[in-house]
C-alpha cells in the first residue's frame, strides 16, 4: 500500500492570522507570503513528474520565491510577538516542504510557538518537522499541545497518522492503531465532507487489517467505504495515494477488477508510486488461477485423489456439501470437504490460494485468510466450515476471468487432515510493508 506521505500535507492548507494593515491588492506582505506557502505545498501535493529531480527543482524555486517575499517584509511590520510568530511560522513551514528533516525549519517553528503559543498551525508544522527527525514522542507532544487549544481536523489526522507510524515494531501495536482509528473518526466528525479526513480513516482501518493478521474483512470494508467518501471531495481527485490505497483494500477483498482500475488511476497520477507493477501482479495472479483451473487432472487420477475424502467423519453439526450445493455468500451449518491439489504462489500477503477439488470431483479455488503459507500442503485433506462461496470475476483489457471460489476467513473454520491448524501456522499480527501508515 502507498501512504499518507509521512509526514505530509497537513501544513498545506494552514494559514496564519492576518493582523497586518492592508497594502497593495488588499493583501499584506505576510498574507502574500502565506499565499506563496500555500501554493508551494499545493505543488508538493499535486505535482508528480516521472523524474523526482524535476519536482525537487520546482519546489526549490517556489520555496526561494516564497522566502524572498518574507525577506522583503519591513521590520516595522513584524514587531509584535504575534507578527513575529507568524513570520517565523511561515519561514519554518516553507523550509520544511522537502521530505528530509531540516534543522533550520525546526528552529523557526520552535520560535513561532514560543512567540505565539496559540498558533495551532505552527504546532502542527513543528510536529511534522520533528517527526522527520525520528523523534515520534516529541512530535506527538506537539500535536497533543495543539489539540489542547481546541479540536482541529488537521491535527487529529496527523496524530492518527503518527500513531500508526509509532505502532510499527511496538509491543502496543494494536492499542496504537485503535487510537489511530479513534482520532481519525474524531476528525471526520468535525467535518464529514472533508476528503482528507475520510482518506486518513481509510488508511487507519487498512492498517488495522494488517495488524490483526490480515484476515478481518470488516476492517477492509470500513476502509473502502472511507476511501469512497474521500473521493466525493473533489479536492482529493489529485491525490494518487487515495486511489492506490483503495485499490490495495479492494485487492485484499479479491475485488480484482476494481483494484486494477484503482491502480491504473494511481499510476496515471503518479508514475513513481509503482502502481503499474501492482497491475501486473494482479494480472499474473489471475493468469495463474486460470491456468490452475485449466490444468485439471484426468478423471481416473482425480477419483483416486479424492477417494480419501469419503472416510472423513465430521465431529460437528455441519452438513457435508459439495460446491454445486452451495449458495452464493455465507453457507451456515455447511461443511465442504476438499483435497488440495496445488498451492498457487503469488506476491500478496493474503489470501492464500489453492486449487482444490470436492467429493464430486469438481474443482474450485480455495482462498484462505489468517494462516501462513506453510499451514497447508498439496495432497492435504481440508474441511471448510461455513464457507463463503462466490464466482470470482474480473475483466481487463478484453480478457475475462471467472472462477468458482470458496473463501475461509478464520483459522477455526478449517480442519487440515482432520486437525485444527497448528498455532504456529496462524498468521501473526504485523504491519506489512504493503501498508506504510
C-alpha positions in Angstrom: 0.0 0.0 0.0 1.0 3.5 -0.6 0.9 6.0 2.3 -0.2 9.3 3.5 3.2 10.7 2.9 5.0 10.9 6.3 4.5 13.5 7.5 2.6 15.2 4.7 0.0 17.7 3.5 -1.3 18.8 6.9 0.6 22.1 6.7 -0.6 22.6 3.1 -3.8 24.4 3.9 -2.8 26.1 7.1 -2.9 29.9 7.0 -1.9 32.2 9.9 -4.0 35.0 11.4 -3.8 38.2 9.3 -3.2 41.1 11.6 -1.4 43.4 9.2 -2.7 46.6 7.7 -3.8 46.1 4.1 -1.4 47.0 1.3 -1.4 46.5 -2.5 -4.3 44.5 -3.8 -5.8 44.4 -0.3 -3.1 41.9 0.8 -0.5 42.5 3.5 3.1 41.3 2.9 2.6 38.5 5.4 -0.6 37.4 3.7 1.2 37.3 0.3 3.9 35.2 1.9 1.2 32.9 3.4 -0.4 32.6 -0.1 3.0 31.7 -1.5 3.5 29.0 1.1 0.0 27.6 0.3 1.0 27.4 -3.4 4.3 25.7 -2.5 2.5 22.9 -0.6 -0.1 22.6 -3.3 2.7 22.0 -5.7 4.2 19.4 -3.4 0.9 17.5 -3.1 -0.2 17.5 -6.7 2.9 17.5 -8.9 4.3 14.1 -9.7 6.7 14.0 -12.6 8.4 10.8 -13.6 11.8 12.4 -12.7 11.8 13.2 -9.0 14.7 15.7 -9.6 12.2 17.8 -11.6 9.9 18.1 -8.6 12.7 18.9 -6.2 13.9 21.7 -8.5 10.4 23.1 -8.9 9.9 23.1 -5.1 13.3 24.7 -4.6 12.4 27.5 -7.0 9.0 28.1 -5.4 10.4 28.0 -1.9 13.1 30.5 -2.8 10.4 32.8 -4.2 8.3 32.5 -1.0 11.3 33.2 1.2 12.1 36.3 -0.8 8.6 37.6 -0.1 9.3 37.1 3.6 12.7 38.8 3.5 11.1 41.8 1.8 8.8 42.5 4.8 9.8 45.7 6.5 11.0 45.4 10.2 8.1 47.6 11.4 5.6 45.0 10.1 7.0 42.2 12.3 7.4 44.0 15.6 4.7 42.4 17.8 5.0 38.8 19.1 2.0 37.9 17.1 3.6 39.3 13.9 7.0 37.7 14.6 5.3 34.4 15.4 3.5 34.3 12.1 6.8 35.3 10.3 8.8 32.5 12.0 6.0 30.0 11.3 5.9 30.8 7.6 9.7 30.7 7.3 9.8 27.3 9.1 6.9 26.0 7.0 8.5 26.9 3.7 11.8 25.4 4.7 10.1 22.2 5.8 8.4 21.5 2.4 11.1 19.0 1.5 10.9 15.3 2.5 14.0 15.3 4.7 14.5 16.9 8.2 15.6 20.5 8.1 17.1 21.8 11.4 16.6 25.5 10.4 12.9 24.7 9.8 12.6 23.3 13.3 14.4 26.3 14.8 12.0 28.8 13.1 8.9 26.8 14.0 10.0 26.5 17.7 10.4 30.2 17.8 6.9 30.6 16.3 5.2 28.6 19.1 7.2 30.4 21.8 6.2 33.8 20.4 2.6 32.8 19.8 1.6 29.6 21.6 -2.0 29.8 20.3 -0.8 29.4 16.7 -2.1 25.9 16.1 -0.8 25.6 12.6 2.7 26.2 13.9 2.4 23.4 16.4 1.2 21.2 13.5 4.2 22.0 11.3 6.6 21.7 14.2 5.3 18.2 15.0 5.7 17.2 11.3 9.2 18.6 11.2 10.3 16.7 14.4 8.6 13.6 13.1 11.0 13.7 10.1 13.9 13.7 12.6 12.6 10.5 14.1 11.5 11.8 17.5 8.0 10.4 17.4 7.1 11.0 21.0 8.1 14.7 20.7 6.1 15.0 17.6 3.1 13.5 19.4 3.6 16.0 22.2 3.3 18.9 19.6 0.1 17.5 18.2 -1.3 17.0 21.7 -0.4 20.6 22.7 -2.2 21.8 19.6 -5.3 19.8 20.5 -5.3 21.2 24.0 -6.2 24.6 22.4 -9.2 23.1 20.7 -10.2 20.2 18.3 -8.8 20.5 14.8 -9.3 18.0 12.0 -5.8 18.6 10.5 -4.1 17.9 13.9 -6.3 14.9 14.6 -5.4 13.4 11.1 -1.7 13.9 11.7 -1.9 12.4 15.2 -3.8 9.5 13.8 -1.2 9.0 11.1 1.7 9.4 13.7 0.1 6.7 15.9 0.2 4.3 13.0 3.8 5.1 12.5 4.5 4.6 16.2 2.8 1.2 16.0 5.4 -0.3 13.7 7.6 -2.6 15.8 5.8 -1.6 19.0 4.5 -4.1 21.6 1.4 -1.9 21.9 0.7 -2.1 18.1 -3.0 -3.0 18.5 -3.6 -0.3 21.1 -1.9 2.4 19.0 -3.8 1.5 15.8 -7.1 1.6 17.7 -6.1 5.1 19.0 -5.3 6.0 15.4 -8.8 4.9 14.3 -10.4 6.9 17.2 -8.6 10.1 16.3 -9.5 9.5 12.6 -13.2 9.2 13.5 -13.0 12.4 15.6 -11.5 14.3 12.6 -14.3 13.1 10.3 -16.9 14.1 12.8 -15.6 17.7 12.8 -16.2 17.9 9.0 -17.9 15.0 7.3 -17.3 16.5 3.9 -13.5 16.7 4.3 -11.9 14.2 1.9 -8.6 14.1 3.7 -10.2 13.1 7.0 -12.0 10.2 5.3 -8.8 9.2 3.5 -7.0 9.2 6.8 -9.7 7.0 8.3 -9.4 4.6 5.4 -5.7 4.3 6.0 -6.3 3.7 9.7 -8.7 0.8 9.0 -6.4 -0.7 6.4 -3.5 -0.6 8.9 -5.8 -2.3 11.4 -6.4 -5.1 8.9 -2.7 -5.9 8.7 -2.1 -5.5 12.4 -4.8 -8.1 13.1 -3.1 -10.7 10.9 -4.7 -9.8 7.5 -8.0 -11.7 7.8 -10.7 -9.3 9.1 -12.8 -8.4 6.1 -14.8 -5.9 8.2 -11.8 -3.7 8.5 -11.3 -3.8 4.7 -14.9 -2.9 4.1 -14.7 0.0 6.5 -11.5 1.1 4.7 -13.1 1.0 1.2 -16.2 2.9 2.4 -14.0 5.6 3.9 -12.0 5.9 0.7 -15.2 6.2 -1.3 -16.4 9.0 0.9 -13.0 10.7 0.4 -13.5 10.5 -3.4 -16.6 12.6 -3.0 -14.4 15.6 -2.1 -13.2 16.9 -5.5 -10.0 18.3 -3.9 -8.9 14.7 -3.4 -9.0 13.8 -7.1 -5.4 14.9 -7.4 -4.2 12.5 -4.6 -2.8 9.4 -6.2 -2.3 7.7 -2.8 -6.1 7.7 -2.4 -6.6 5.6 -5.5 -3.6 3.4 -4.7 -4.7 2.6 -1.1 -8.4 2.0 -2.1 -7.1 -0.4 -4.8 -5.0 -2.1 -2.1 -8.1 -2.7 0.0 -10.0 -4.0 -3.0 -7.1 -6.3 -3.8 -7.3 -8.0 -0.4 -11.1 -8.2 -0.8 -10.5 -10.0 -4.1 -12.3 -7.3 -5.9 -9.7 -7.5 -8.6 -11.4 -5.6 -11.4 -11.9 -2.6 -9.1 -8.3 -2.9 -7.8 -7.0 -2.9 -11.4 -8.9 0.3 -12.2 -7.7 1.9 -9.0 -4.0 1.0 -9.5 -4.2 2.2 -13.1 -5.6 5.6 -12.0 -2.9 5.9 -9.4 -0.2 5.1 -12.0 -1.5 7.9 -14.3 -1.5 10.4 -11.5 1.9 9.5 -10.0 4.2 7.2 -12.1 6.6 6.9 -9.2 4.2 5.0 -6.9 4.8 1.7 -8.6 1.1 1.2 -9.2 1.7 -0.2 -12.7 3.7 -3.1 -11.0 0.6 -3.8 -8.9 -1.5 -4.1 -12.0 1.0 -6.6 -13.4 0.9 -8.6 -10.2 -2.8 -8.9 -10.2 -2.9 -10.0 -13.9 -0.2 -12.5 -13.1 -2.2 -13.9 -10.2 -5.4 -14.1 -12.3 -3.4 -15.9 -15.1 -2.1 -18.4 -12.5 -5.6 -19.1 -11.2 -6.9 -19.5 -14.7 -4.1 -21.9 -15.7 -4.6 -23.9 -12.5 -8.2 -24.4 -13.3 -7.4 -25.4 -16.9 -4.7 -27.9 -15.9 -7.1 -30.3 -14.2 -6.3 -33.9 -13.6 -7.8 -36.7 -15.6 -10.8 -38.4 -14.1 -9.2 -41.7 -13.1 -6.4 -40.0 -11.2 -8.8 -37.4 -9.8 -11.1 -40.2 -8.5 -8.2 -41.8 -6.7 -7.1 -38.4 -5.3 -10.5 -37.6 -3.7 -11.3 -41.1 -2.5 -9.7 -40.5 0.9 -12.4 -37.8 1.5 -15.1 -40.5 1.8 -13.6 -41.6 5.1 -13.7 -38.2 6.7 -16.2 -38.1 9.6 -17.5 -34.7 10.8 -17.5 -34.3 14.6 -19.9 -31.3 14.4 -23.4 -30.4 13.5 -22.4 -29.3 10.0 -23.8 -31.0 6.9 -21.5 -32.2 4.2 -21.9 -30.4 0.9 -20.2 -30.1 -2.5 -19.6 -27.0 -4.5 -22.6 -27.5 -6.6 -24.9 -27.4 -3.5 -23.6 -24.1 -2.1 -25.4 -20.8 -2.2 -23.7 -17.6 -3.1 -22.4 -15.9 0.1 -22.0 -17.4 3.5 -23.2 -21.0 3.9 -24.1 -21.6 7.5 -24.1 -25.1 9.1 -22.4 -26.4 5.9 -19.0 -28.1 5.6 -17.2 -28.7 2.3 -14.6 -31.5 2.1 -11.8 -30.9 -0.3 -8.5 -32.3 -1.5 -5.7 -29.7 -2.0 -4.2 -30.2 -5.5 -2.0 -27.2 -5.9 -0.7 -24.2 -3.9 -0.9 -21.2 -6.2 2.0 -18.9 -5.3 1.7 -15.2 -5.7 3.1 -11.9 -4.3 0.3 -10.7 -1.9 0.3 -11.2 1.9 -3.2 -12.6 1.7 -5.2 -14.6 0.9 -3.5 -18.0 0.2 -4.8 -19.7 -2.9 -5.2 -23.4 -3.5 -6.6 -25.4 -6.4 -8.9 -27.8 -4.6 -11.5 -30.5 -5.6 -14.5 -31.7 -3.7 -16.3 -35.1 -3.3 -17.9 -34.6 -6.7 -14.5 -34.2 -8.3 -15.4 -30.5 -9.0 -12.5 -28.1 -8.9 -12.6 -24.7 -7.2 -10.2 -22.0 -6.0 -9.9 -22.0 -2.2 -8.8 -18.7 -0.7 -7.8 -18.7 3.0 -7.1 -15.8 5.3 -5.4 -16.0 8.7 -2.9 -18.8 8.0 0.7 -18.9 7.0 1.6 -20.4 3.6 3.2 -23.5 5.2 0.0 -24.5 7.0 -1.5 -26.5 4.1 0.4 -28.7 1.7 -0.5 -30.2 -1.6 -2.4 -33.5 -1.0 -3.8 -32.4 2.3 -7.5 -33.0 3.1 -9.4 -30.0 4.3 -12.8 -29.5 5.9 -14.2 -26.0 5.3 -16.8 -24.9 7.8 -19.4 -22.3 6.9 -17.6 -21.4 3.6 -18.3 -18.2 1.7 -19.0 -19.1 -1.9 -18.8 -16.8 -4.9 -18.0 -16.6 -8.6 -14.8 -14.6 -8.7 -15.0 -12.5 -11.9 -12.7 -9.9 -13.4 -12.4 -8.3 -16.9 -9.4 -6.4 -18.0 -8.2 -5.3 -21.5 -10.6 -7.5 -23.4 -9.8 -10.6 -21.2 -12.3 -12.1 -18.9 -11.6 -14.3 -15.8 -14.1 -16.4 -14.0 -13.6 -19.0 -11.2 -15.6 -20.8 -8.6 -14.2 -19.6 -5.3 -14.6 -20.7 -1.7 -13.3 -18.3 1.0 -12.4 -19.1 4.6 -11.7 -16.1 6.8 -10.8 -17.6 10.2 -8.4 -20.4 11.2 -11.2 -22.1 13.2 -13.2 -22.5 10.1 -10.8 -25.2 8.7 -9.5 -28.6 9.6 -6.3 -29.9 7.9 -6.2 -33.7 7.7 -9.0 -33.6 10.4 -7.0 -31.5 12.8 -7.2 -27.8 13.7 -4.3 -25.7 12.3 -1.2 -25.6 14.5 -1.0 -22.3 16.4 2.4 -21.7 14.8 0.7 -21.7 11.4 -1.7 -18.9 12.4 -0.8 -15.5 10.8 0.9 -13.2 13.2 -0.1 -9.6 13.6 2.2 -7.2 11.9 2.2 -4.0 9.8 3.4 -5.2 6.4 5.5 -3.1 4.0 2.4 -3.0 1.8 0.9 -0.7 4.4 3.1 2.3 5.1 0.9 4.2 7.6 
